[in-house]
Amino acid sequence: MKVAVIGGNGKAGSRIVKEVLERGHDVTAIVRKAGSAADSGAGVIMKDVFDLTAEDLTPFDAVVNAFGAPLGQEHLHVEAGNVLIGALKDAPNIRLIVVGGAGSLYADEAQTIRVVDTPGFPDFVKPIALNQAKNLDILRGTEGLNWTFISPSANFALGRRTGAYETGKDRLLLNSEGESYVSYEDYAVAVADEIERPAHIRERFTVGSER
């Protein structure tokens, strides 16, 4: 398969590039600056996400949006998402896989309280969570787009690749230690699995793992 990873030199993106490459797929990192992507073994397209067009993306079977908005410019998550929706909405054979956030997941069993609305949720993270949630809402309201939004657990951190993970739908997951956690490495495994064996078309799912 031909897979493009937007933000392929970021924390999540670089690990997704590595995982998908190691499975034998043809991977291209779409980045503003080549940086570490040039040494990954992937192809590199140097282009800003806001300048991407349907012509840039239609050669791929799957496009992974691992774009990370700078602090203070969190609204760019929505704007970048809209650019990709516009480029791919008439290309139903191309998968759009979005690296989402945990803030829009529900914290309670009744699914009435989002994680972002819970007491103690860090104020500085709220703009990221709310804009990623808005991106998800827009995706849900878009017709003709083959999308999947993958929310990590609350603690999304550098760790190790166990190769094992748990999935859920819209509720925050807890592992055997009672922690909502997933490593970037195991998250990348989940993304690659979803690309190879689509199981969540036009829906969000979440991923958790052990340390």
N, C-alpha and C positions, 0 to 999 in steps of 0.2 A: 504494500500500500504506500501511497505517497501522502506524507503527513507534514503539515506546516505548523510550527509552534511560534506564535507571536509572543515576544518577550522570552525568547529561548535562551537568554543568558542570565535570567533571574533565578531566584532560589527554587521556585516551583518549575519554571520553564526549563532550566538546564537539566533538572533531574528527569523531567518528562522526555526531553531530547535523548538523554542517555538510555533510558529504559526502552524507548521505542526503537532506537538504533540497534540496541543489543538483541532485539527480536527480529532483526533482519529487514526492517522497513526502510524506505527511502525518506529521509527526514530533512527538512529545511527549517532553519531558524530564521525568523523574520525579526530583525533588531534594528535599533537606531545606530548603534555602533557595534562593530564586529566583536571586539573584546574576546572573551573566553569562547564564544560560539565558534570562532574561527579554528579553534583547536579541538573541537568536539567530535569531528568526523562528519558532521552534518553539513549540508549545503547552507549557504548564508545569503539572504536577501537583506540589504541595508535599506530600510524604508520605514518611515514613521507610520504607526498604525492608522493615523488619521488621513493618510494619503493612499491607503490601500483601496484597490478597486476590484470589481468582479473579475476583470482580466488577470489580476495578480493571483487571485485565489482559486479560480476554477480549474487549474491544473491538478489540484489536490483532491484526495479522497476524504480527508479530514483536516480541519483547521482547529487548532487548540488556542484559545484566547487566554494566555497567561500574563496579559498586560498588568503592570502594577502602577497605579497612579501615585505621583509624588505627594508627600504630606502637604496639606493645604490646597490640593487640587483634586480632591477625591471625586468631584463631579465628572472627571474625565473617564471614570469607569463607565458611566452612562453614555458619554459621548463616543468612546471607543466601541462600546457594545452596539450603539446605533449604526456606526460606520460598517461594522461587520454584518449586521442584520441587513442593511441596505445592499451590501455586496453579494450576500448569499441567499436572500429571500426567494430568488427565482431559480435557485440551483438545488432542488430537493435531494439530489444524489450526493451532495457534499455534507458531511457531518460538521457541525459547529459544536465543539466541546469547550465549555466555559469553566475556568478555574474560579469558583465562587468563594463566598465567605460563610462563616458559621453564624453570623449575627441574625440572619433571617430564619434560622431554624427555630423550632419551638422548644422551650425549656420544660414544659409541663406535659403530663400525659394527655390532658384534654386538648392540647394544642391551641391554647388561647393566649399564651404569653411568649413572645419572641425573645430570644437570647439578648438581643440588643436593648430590649425594654426591661430587663431584669435589674434589680438594685445592684449597684456595684460594678455594672458594666463600664469599662474605662471610657471617659468622655472623649479622649483623643482618638479612640477607635471608632466612635459612633459615625462620623462622616463616611468612613470606608464602608462600614456595615450597611448604612442606610442607602448609599449609592449602589452597592452591589445588590441589595434587595430590590431597588428600583429597576436595575438591569434585568433581574429575574422576572419581575412583573411585566416588563415590556416583552420579554421573550414569550411569556405565557400568552400574551395577547397578539402575537404575530402569527399570521397564517403562512403556510407554504415554506416553513423553515425547519430543517431537520436539526434540532438543537438538543443538547444535554448540558445541564448545569450541575457541577459537582462541588458540593460544600464539604470542606474539611471539618474535622472536629475543632473544638474551641482552642485547644492548644495545638497549633500547626507549627511544627518545629523541625529543625535539622536533627536527624537521628540516624537510624540504621534501616536497612532494607531487610525486613523479615520475610517478605513475599506473601504475607497473610494479612487480611483485613476483614472488617465487618462492614456491612452496608445497611443503611436505613433510608427512609424517605424524607420526612420533613421534621423529624424530632432529633434533638441532640443525642448522640451516642455516648455511652460510658463503657470503658473497658473493664477488665476483671479487677482492676485496682480502684474502680470508681472514678477514673479520670477520663475526661473528654480529650482524647489525644490522637493525633496521627502524625507520623513522620512524613517529611517531604518525599522520602524515598518510597514508602509504602503507598502514599497518595499517587505517585507516578505509576506504580504497578496497577492501581485501580483505573487510572486514566487509560493506560495501554490496553488493559483488559476490555474496557468499554469500547475502545476503538476497534479492537479485533472481534469482539463478540457483543454487538449492540444489545443492551437489555433495558435501556432507559431512554427511549425516544420521546422527545418533547416533554421531558419531565426533569425534575431535580432529584438527586439522591445524595446521600452523605456517606462519609467514610471514616472509620475509626480503626485504631490498631493498638497492639501492646507495645510497650517500650522495648 
